[in-house]
Amino acid sequence: MKVFIERTKEKKDLRFSGTVSSLLKKLKINPVAVIVTRKDEVLTQDQHISDNDRVKILSVISGG
């Protein structure tokens, strides 16, 4: 799996198959602070992702 982490500009190649939530736990990323996308589609925490996917982990920014 190819993972791009926007906040740190990191690109990682991982062997992973499981839920979005499990991936974030593995990477020690707070799920409240990010959204995960695959092919520009927002994924929910319980959606399954597989080893051949490319995902982006994007920081959530709020303002006022």
N, C-alpha and C positions, 0 to 999 in steps of 0.2 A: 504494500500500500504506500502510496505517496501522500505525504501530509505537508501542507504549508501552514505555518503558524504566523499569522499576520503581525502580531505584537512584537515578536522577536525577529521576524523575517527569516525564520529557520525553515529549511526544507529537510524532511526526514523520509527515509525509506524504512518501512516497518513491515514485519510479518505479523498481520493481525486480521482476525475475523471475529466480529462480535457486534455489540451495540455501540452507539455513539457514546453513551454514558460510560461504558467500559473503557473505551479508547481514552476519554478525558481523564478517567481515574489513572490509567496506565501512564499518561503523560503528566499527571499531577497538575491538571488545569481545572480551575473552578468552573463548573458548568453554568453558573449564574452569570458569569462575566463574558461568555462567548456564545456565538452561534456557529454551527458547523454546516458547511454546504458541500454538495456533490453536484457537479455540472450545473452550477448556479441555482440549485434547488436547496432550500433550507431543510435540514433534517431534524427530526425530533430526537429526544434522548433515547427512546426505545427502538429507533430504527436500526436495522442490521446493515452493517457495512462489511465488505469483504476485502480480501488481500489484493485484489486487482483494481480497487477503487482509488480515485484521486480525490482527496478532500481538502477543504480549506477551513481553518479555524480562525474566525474573525472576531475581533474584540467588539464588545457592545459599548457604545459611548452614548451617554445621555447628557443633555444640556438643558438650560432653561433660559 
